[in-house]
Amino acid sequence: MASKLFASRTNDAIDIDAPADLVWSVYSDVVGWPAWTESVTSAELSPSGLLAIGSRAQIKQPRLPRVEWTVTALEAGREWVWENKAPAATSVAAHSVVASGDGRAHVELWIDQRGLVGRTIAVLVRRMTRRYLRMEAEGLKRRCESLARERDAG
């Protein structure tokens, strides 16, 4: 019960007119995020290459400190979960892509702020977190739908 008491989730979702495999390839390439979402100013992945359990991503967002996320769960082509741990605060975020038929994809993203300090931080930056998740979802939609149109035209 205490873990739920000191947890706060913020989430978003979006439907994208592009195949799930295309959406996954764009979304899981975290180094490329700054090119399509204003919510990320820089991103690095170590080791470089494809996401894998244990991969570490350094993400810098406007008005926030650089944060290192470690991939803790991964279902290739479908979902990854990563987390950031600090004293009395753990952030866990998930990114999922589901084929929804007719060449479309449904994307869900959420972030949990856990622990006493994490919950306090979540309350303080909730509006910004919601805005950044929305920017991420809308940017992903624009990028993937543009790539799908280019692929269909070519």
MDAnalysis code that builds the backbone (N, CA, C; Angstrom):
import MDAnalysis as mda
import numpy as np

u = mda.Universe.empty(462, n_residues=154, atom_resindex=np.repeat(np.arange(154), 3), trajectory=True)
u.add_TopologyAttr("name", ["N", "CA", "C"] * 154)
u.add_TopologyAttr("resid", np.arange(1, 155))
u.add_TopologyAttr("resname", ["MET", "ALA", "SER", "LYS", "LEU", "PHE", "ALA", "SER", "ARG", "THR", "ASN", "ASP", "ALA", "ILE", "ASP", "ILE", "ASP", "ALA", "PRO", "ALA", "ASP", "LEU", "VAL", "TRP", "SER", "VAL", "TYR", "SER", "ASP", "VAL", "VAL", "GLY", "TRP", "PRO", "ALA", "TRP", "THR", "GLU", "SER", "VAL", "THR", "SER", "ALA", "GLU", "LEU", "SER", "PRO", "SER", "GLY", "LEU", "LEU", "ALA", "ILE", "GLY", "SER", "ARG", "ALA", "GLN", "ILE", "LYS", "GLN", "PRO", "ARG", "LEU", "PRO", "ARG", "VAL", "GLU", "TRP", "THR", "VAL", "THR", "ALA", "LEU", "GLU", "ALA", "GLY", "ARG", "GLU", "TRP", "VAL", "TRP", "GLU", "ASN", "LYS", "ALA", "PRO", "ALA", "ALA", "THR", "SER", "VAL", "ALA", "ALA", "HIS", "SER", "VAL", "VAL", "ALA", "SER", "GLY", "ASP", "GLY", "ARG", "ALA", "HIS", "VAL", "GLU", "LEU", "TRP", "ILE", "ASP", "GLN", "ARG", "GLY", "LEU", "VAL", "GLY", "ARG", "THR", "ILE", "ALA", "VAL", "LEU", "VAL", "ARG", "ARG", "MET", "THR", "ARG", "ARG", "TYR", "LEU", "ARG", "MET", "GLU", "ALA", "GLU", "GLY", "LEU", "LYS", "ARG", "ARG", "CYS", "GLU", "SER", "LEU", "ALA", "ARG", "GLU", "ARG", "ASP", "ALA", "GLY"])
u.atoms.positions = np.array([
    [0.819, -1.200, 0.000],
    [0.000, 0.000, 0.000],
    [0.862, 1.263, 0.000],
    [1.940, 1.252, 0.744],
    [2.790, 2.443, 0.821],
    [3.353, 2.821, -0.539],
    [3.682, 1.821, -1.384],
    [4.238, 2.142, -2.694],
    [3.238, 2.896, -3.551],
    [1.960, 2.552, -3.454],
    [0.943, 3.283, -4.208],
    [0.700, 4.665, -3.617],
    [0.815, 4.762, -2.304],
    [0.631, 6.038, -1.639],
    [1.674, 7.049, -2.109],
    [2.895, 6.567, -2.354],
    [3.976, 7.450, -2.772],
    [4.318, 7.257, -4.241],
    [3.273, 7.157, -5.074],
    [3.483, 7.019, -6.516],
    [2.523, 7.946, -7.251],
    [2.974, 8.424, -8.384],
    [2.149, 9.297, -9.213],
    [2.413, 8.969, -10.672],
    [1.357, 8.691, -11.435],
    [1.511, 8.354, -12.848],
    [0.938, 9.475, -13.717],
    [1.689, 9.775, -14.774],
    [1.231, 10.685, -15.817],
    [1.334, 9.917, -17.120],
    [0.296, 9.976, -17.935],
    [0.312, 9.183, -19.166],
    [-0.287, 9.950, -20.340],
    [-0.056, 9.397, -21.528],
    [-0.605, 9.938, -22.764],
    [-0.699, 8.785, -23.759],
    [-1.444, 8.993, -24.804],
    [-1.590, 7.992, -25.869],
    [-1.945, 8.718, -27.150],
    [-1.636, 8.064, -28.278],
    [-1.937, 8.674, -29.573],
    [-2.056, 7.585, -30.628],
    [-2.928, 7.804, -31.595],
    [-3.048, 6.914, -32.746],
    [-2.263, 7.527, -33.895],
    [-1.529, 6.672, -34.593],
    [-0.650, 7.142, -35.660],
    [-0.989, 6.410, -36.949],
    [-1.165, 7.160, -38.027],
    [-1.456, 6.588, -39.346],
    [-0.160, 6.144, -40.016],
    [0.452, 5.131, -39.428],
    [1.692, 4.543, -39.945],
    [1.792, 3.139, -39.358],
    [2.439, 2.231, -40.060],
    [2.577, 0.856, -39.550],
    [3.369, 0.801, -38.237],
    [3.005, -0.137, -37.390],
    [3.647, -0.267, -36.084],
    [5.154, -0.479, -36.194],
    [5.614, -1.214, -37.218],
    [7.057, -1.439, -37.331],
    [7.804, -0.142, -37.637],
    [7.198, 0.735, -38.424],
    [7.806, 2.037, -38.703],
    [7.822, 2.887, -37.435],
    [6.704, 2.906, -36.721],
    [6.616, 3.683, -35.482],
    [7.663, 3.178, -34.480],
    [7.769, 1.865, -34.342],
    [8.763, 1.300, -33.431],
    [10.180, 1.731, -33.817],
    [10.490, 1.683, -35.107],
    [11.857, 2.018, -35.530],
    [12.198, 3.469, -35.205],
    [11.238, 4.370, -35.334],
    [11.476, 5.778, -35.004],
    [11.529, 5.960, -33.485],
    [10.565, 5.388, -32.783],
    [10.438, 5.603, -31.338],
    [11.595, 4.981, -30.561],
    [12.008, 3.801, -30.950],
    [13.060, 3.117, -30.196],
    [14.458, 3.646, -30.528],
    [14.575, 4.509, -31.524],
    [15.849, 5.161, -31.846],
    [15.950, 6.437, -31.009],
    [16.209, 6.284, -29.705],
    [16.151, 7.417, -28.788],
    [17.165, 8.510, -29.115],
    [18.252, 8.165, -29.749],
    [19.238, 9.174, -30.138],
    [18.629, 10.161, -31.136],
    [17.662, 9.720, -31.913],
    [17.016, 10.575, -32.903],
    [15.891, 11.438, -32.363],
    [15.506, 11.270, -31.107],
    [14.384, 12.032, -30.558],
    [14.489, 13.543, -30.741],
    [15.636, 14.165, -30.518],
    [15.674, 15.628, -30.660],
    [15.258, 16.122, -32.056],
    [15.324, 15.268, -33.062],
    [14.935, 15.667, -34.417],
    [13.417, 15.775, -34.581],
    [12.650, 15.088, -33.742],
    [11.199, 15.114, -33.947],
    [10.367, 15.531, -32.740],
    [10.979, 15.737, -31.574],
    [10.206, 16.250, -30.436],
    [10.961, 17.376, -29.746],
    [10.263, 18.443, -29.484],
    [10.856, 19.584, -28.781],
    [11.015, 19.307, -27.292],
    [10.491, 18.178, -26.816],
    [10.603, 17.856, -25.390],
    [11.955, 17.245, -25.040],
    [12.804, 16.983, -26.037],
    [14.134, 16.428, -25.798],
    [15.148, 17.248, -26.586],
    [16.147, 17.797, -25.883],
    [17.156, 18.602, -26.558],
    [18.391, 17.793, -26.929],
    [18.672, 16.707, -26.186],
    [19.769, 15.812, -26.559],
    [19.506, 14.432, -25.975],
    [20.039, 13.419, -26.668],
    [19.881, 12.039, -26.220],
    [21.086, 11.230, -26.671],
    [21.613, 10.438, -25.759],
    [22.733, 9.555, -26.051],
    [22.371, 8.166, -25.546],
    [22.855, 7.137, -26.218],
    [22.584, 5.765, -25.820],
    [23.891, 5.012, -25.664],
    [24.019, 4.279, -24.554],
    [25.221, 3.495, -24.310],
    [24.818, 2.089, -23.864],
    [25.307, 1.047, -24.501],
    [26.110, 1.123, -25.713],
    [25.255, 1.601, -26.881],
    [25.907, 2.146, -27.907],
    [25.174, 2.645, -29.065],
    [24.555, 1.473, -29.823],
    [23.554, 1.777, -30.624],
    [22.873, 0.743, -31.397],
    [21.428, 0.605, -30.968],
    [20.937, -0.614, -31.016],
    [19.549, -0.884, -30.658],
    [19.369, -0.918, -29.145],
    [18.170, -0.539, -28.707],
    [17.847, -0.663, -27.286],
    [17.956, -2.120, -26.858],
    [18.438, -2.335, -25.652],
    [18.524, -3.672, -25.073],
    [18.390, -3.523, -23.558],
    [18.021, -4.584, -22.893],
    [17.980, -4.528, -21.437],
    [19.379, -4.168, -20.946],
    [19.432, -3.176, -20.079],
    [20.707, -2.677, -19.578],
    [21.226, -1.458, -20.310],
    [20.663, -1.149, -21.497],
    [21.070, 0.073, -22.201],
    [20.811, 1.275, -21.300],
    [21.693, 2.262, -21.405],
    [21.539, 3.491, -20.638],
    [21.377, 4.664, -21.601],
    [20.353, 5.458, -21.369],
    [20.110, 6.632, -22.203],
    [20.257, 7.884, -21.352],
    [21.069, 8.810, -21.836],
    [21.205, 10.124, -21.204],
    [20.273, 11.063, -21.960],
    [19.257, 11.565, -21.280],
    [18.244, 12.420, -21.902],
    [18.289, 13.798, -21.254],
    [18.336, 14.828, -22.087],
    [18.261, 16.214, -21.607],
    [16.990, 16.826, -22.151],
    [16.196, 17.385, -21.246],
    [14.949, 18.046, -21.623],
    [15.011, 19.506, -21.197],
    [14.292, 20.371, -21.906],
    [14.290, 21.788, -21.522],
    [13.854, 21.957, -20.064],
    [14.549, 22.810, -19.349],
    [14.213, 23.187, -17.972],
    [14.384, 22.049, -16.963],
    [15.003, 20.939, -17.382],
    [15.238, 19.821, -16.470],
    [16.703, 19.405, -16.548],
    [17.215, 18.809, -15.476],
    [18.601, 18.321, -15.541],
    [18.698, 17.095, -16.450],
    [19.900, 16.804, -16.919],
    [20.152, 15.584, -17.697],
    [19.851, 14.395, -16.786],
    [19.171, 13.390, -17.330],
    [18.784, 12.217, -16.550],
    [19.244, 10.965, -17.287],
    [19.745, 9.995, -16.529],
    [20.128, 8.720, -17.128],
    [19.038, 7.689, -16.838],
    [18.546, 7.082, -17.904],
    [17.527, 6.039, -17.827],
    [18.177, 4.704, -18.183],
    [17.833, 3.649, -17.456],
    [18.329, 2.307, -17.737],
    [17.166, 1.426, -18.163],
    [17.298, 0.768, -19.312],
    [16.240, -0.110, -19.815],
    [16.165, -1.344, -18.916],
    [14.973, -1.586, -18.363],
    [14.773, -2.703, -17.442],
    [13.886, -3.797, -18.026],
    [13.152, -3.487, -19.063],
    [12.297, -4.478, -19.726],
    [12.171, -4.078, -21.190],
    [12.139, -5.078, -22.051],
    [12.067, -4.805, -23.482],
    [11.398, -5.966, -24.195],
    [10.389, -5.652, -24.970],
    [9.777, -6.594, -25.902],
    [9.941, -5.946, -27.272],
    [10.970, -6.375, -28.009],
    [11.319, -5.732, -29.274],
    [10.105, -5.600, -30.184],
    [9.966, -4.413, -30.758],
    [8.856, -4.138, -31.657],
    [7.569, -3.772, -30.950],
    [7.563, -3.853, -29.621],
    [6.320, -3.663, -28.882],
    [6.424, -2.650, -27.726],
    [7.420, -2.849, -26.824],
    [7.449, -1.988, -25.638],
    [8.816, -2.034, -24.969],
    [9.197, -0.898, -24.363],
    [10.327, -0.908, -23.449],
    [9.972, -0.072, -22.234],
    [10.612, -0.446, -21.129],
    [10.458, 0.255, -19.854],
    [11.857, 0.620, -19.402],
    [12.002, 1.842, -18.912],
    [13.282, 2.233, -18.349],
    [13.053, 2.974, -17.059],
    [14.110, 3.044, -16.241],
    [13.954, 3.738, -14.973],
    [15.197, 4.529, -14.605],
    [14.943, 5.499, -13.743],
    [15.974, 6.357, -13.185],
    [15.798, 6.305, -11.675],
    [16.887, 6.012, -10.964],
    [16.813, 5.909, -9.505],
    [17.671, 6.978, -8.849],
    [17.111, 7.555, -7.794],
    [17.811, 8.517, -6.950],
    [17.342, 8.243, -5.519],
    [18.025, 8.770, -4.525],
    [17.572, 8.548, -3.148],
    [16.124, 9.008, -2.948],
    [15.291, 8.108, -2.448],
    [13.872, 8.361, -2.145],
    [13.030, 8.715, -3.376],
    [13.567, 8.423, -4.573],
    [12.806, 8.718, -5.791],
    [13.218, 7.747, -6.898],
    [12.226, 7.150, -7.501],
    [12.451, 6.318, -8.682],
    [11.439, 6.738, -9.730],
    [11.928, 6.990, -10.923],
    [11.049, 7.283, -12.055],
    [11.076, 6.072, -12.966],
    [9.896, 5.608, -13.358],
    [9.769, 4.479, -14.279],
    [8.909, 4.963, -15.431],
    [9.380, 4.743, -16.662],
    [8.629, 5.190, -17.837],
    [8.515, 4.046, -18.831],
    [7.357, 3.966, -19.487],
    [7.129, 2.925, -20.489],
    [6.706, 3.570, -21.796],
    [7.060, 2.887, -22.893],
    [6.760, 3.345, -24.245],
    [6.272, 2.123, -25.008],
    [5.025, 2.111, -25.440],
    [4.524, 0.927, -26.145],
    [3.913, 1.307, -27.485],
    [4.069, 0.376, -28.424],
    [3.553, 0.534, -29.781],
    [2.748, -0.720, -30.088],
    [1.486, -0.537, -30.481],
    [0.621, -1.670, -30.789],
    [0.003, -1.455, -32.166],
    [0.103, -2.472, -33.016],
    [-0.567, -2.406, -34.321],
    [-2.072, -2.378, -34.064],
    [-2.757, -1.448, -34.702],
    [-4.203, -1.332, -34.470],
    [-5.004, -1.610, -35.736],
    [-4.391, -2.223, -36.721],
    [-5.109, -2.581, -37.943],
    [-5.042, -1.496, -38.993],
    [-5.266, -1.899, -40.236],
    [-5.267, -0.962, -41.363],
    [-3.980, -0.147, -41.453],
    [-2.849, -0.756, -41.073],
    [-1.578, -0.055, -41.182],
    [-1.394, 1.073, -40.202],
    [-2.119, 1.026, -39.095],
    [-2.024, 2.074, -38.080],
    [-1.397, 1.524, -36.807],
    [-0.989, 2.433, -35.942],
    [-0.406, 2.045, -34.656],
    [-0.997, 2.895, -33.538],
    [-1.066, 2.292, -32.377],
    [-1.485, 3.001, -31.166],
    [-0.282, 3.044, -30.234],
    [0.054, 4.224, -29.750],
    [1.207, 4.415, -28.877],
    [0.715, 4.870, -27.506],
    [1.260, 4.236, -26.489],
    [0.983, 4.651, -25.110],
    [2.309, 4.935, -24.427],
    [2.336, 5.990, -23.635],
    [3.520, 6.340, -22.888],
    [3.101, 6.824, -21.514],
    [3.847, 6.430, -20.512],
    [3.559, 6.873, -19.153],
    [4.834, 6.964, -18.351],
    [4.743, 7.743, -17.288],
    [5.845, 7.856, -16.343],
    [5.273, 7.817, -14.937],
    [5.862, 6.968, -14.099],
    [5.535, 6.895, -12.679],
    [6.652, 7.565, -11.904],
    [6.293, 8.398, -10.977],
    [7.241, 8.974, -10.030],
    [6.958, 8.281, -8.701],
    [7.938, 7.546, -8.204],
    [7.738, 6.734, -7.006],
    [8.643, 7.197, -5.869],
    [8.202, 6.902, -4.668],
    [8.948, 7.275, -3.476],
    [8.490, 8.633, -2.976],
    [8.818, 8.926, -1.735],
    [8.380, 10.184, -1.127],
    [8.881, 11.398, -1.900],
    [10.157, 11.420, -2.240],
    [10.710, 12.550, -3.000],
    [10.170, 12.529, -4.429],
    [10.085, 11.336, -5.030],
    [9.556, 11.219, -6.391],
    [8.146, 11.764, -6.509],
    [7.303, 11.432, -5.547],
    [5.916, 11.918, -5.542],
    [5.885, 13.435, -5.409],
    [6.741, 13.973, -4.555],
    [6.794, 15.425, -4.372],
    [7.229, 16.102, -5.668],
    [8.254, 15.540, -6.307],
    [8.720, 16.081, -7.588],
    [7.600, 16.012, -8.623],
    [6.878, 14.897, -8.652],
    [5.790, 14.731, -9.619],
    [4.741, 15.820, -9.469],
    [4.389, 16.132, -8.240],
    [3.396, 17.179, -7.996],
    [3.917, 18.527, -8.488],
    [5.183, 18.798, -8.245],
    [5.761, 20.089, -8.623],
    [5.884, 20.278, -10.131],
    [6.133, 19.186, -10.867],
    [6.361, 19.326, -12.312],
    [5.290, 18.615, -13.156],
    [4.139, 18.330, -12.572],
    [3.080, 17.600, -13.272],
    [2.670, 18.267, -14.581],
    [2.457, 19.552, -14.582],
    [2.027, 20.252, -15.797],
    [3.087, 20.131, -16.890],
    [4.360, 20.314, -16.524],
    [5.435, 20.198, -17.495],
    [5.534, 18.749, -18.001],
    [5.391, 17.776, -17.119],
    [5.446, 16.369, -17.519],
    [4.338, 16.058, -18.516],
    [3.132, 16.501, -18.234],
    [2.022, 16.299, -19.180],
    [2.327, 16.939, -20.527],
    [2.839, 18.152, -20.493],
    [3.156, 18.872, -21.738],
    [4.239, 18.129, -22.525],
    [5.277, 17.647, -21.847],
    [6.352, 16.939, -22.530],
    [5.878, 15.605, -23.107],
    [5.031, 14.886, -22.384],
    [4.489, 13.634, -22.933],
    [3.643, 13.918, -24.177],
    [2.859, 14.977, -24.142],
    [2.031, 15.342, -25.302],
    [2.918, 15.742, -26.467],
    [3.967, 16.523, -26.206],
    [4.898, 16.921, -27.269],
    [5.562, 15.689, -27.883],
    [5.936, 14.746, -27.039],
    [6.557, 13.510, -27.523],
    [5.588, 12.738, -28.416],
    [4.361, 12.569, -27.959],
    [3.362, 11.827, -28.736],
    [3.062, 12.513, -30.067],
    [2.839, 13.818, -30.031],
    [2.509, 14.541, -31.267],
    [3.690, 14.596, -32.230],
    [4.893, 14.757, -31.700],
    [6.083, 14.764, -32.554],
    [6.306, 13.420, -33.215],
    [6.092, 12.343, -32.447],
    [6.220, 10.996, -33.003],
    [5.198, 10.782, -34.113],
    [3.978, 11.225, -33.884],
    [2.919, 11.093, -34.891],
    [3.307, 11.829, -36.181],
    [3.737, 13.085, -36.062],
    [4.126, 13.867, -37.247],
    [5.252, 13.173, -38.013],
    [6.287, 12.745, -37.278],
    [7.450, 12.132, -37.928],
    [7.086, 10.825, -38.622],
    [6.352, 9.971, -37.943],
    [6.013, 8.663, -38.519],
    [5.041, 8.786, -39.685],
    [4.067, 9.664, -39.577],
    [3.124, 9.830, -40.680],
    [3.811, 10.436, -41.888],
    [4.764, 11.331, -41.664],
    [5.544, 11.890, -42.777],
    [6.372, 10.794, -43.455],
    [7.046, 9.972, -42.662],
    [7.842, 8.874, -43.227],
    [6.962, 7.866, -43.975],
    [5.776, 7.589, -43.440],
    [4.856, 6.647, -44.095],
    [4.396, 7.197, -45.453],
    [4.108, 8.508, -45.494],
    [3.707, 9.129, -46.778],
    [4.845, 9.063, -47.775],
    [6.066, 9.364, -47.329],
    [7.233, 9.290, -48.219],
    [7.429, 7.868, -48.737],
    [7.285, 6.901, -47.848],
    [7.466, 5.499, -48.241],
    [6.398, 5.076, -49.248],
    [5.166, 5.511, -49.034],
    [4.069, 5.160, -49.938],
    [4.218, 5.834, -51.299],
    [4.765, 7.055, -51.296],
    [4.943, 7.801, -52.548],
    [6.119, 7.275, -53.369],
    [7.088, 6.680, -52.683],
    [8.312, 6.257, -53.359],
    [8.207, 4.887, -53.873],
])
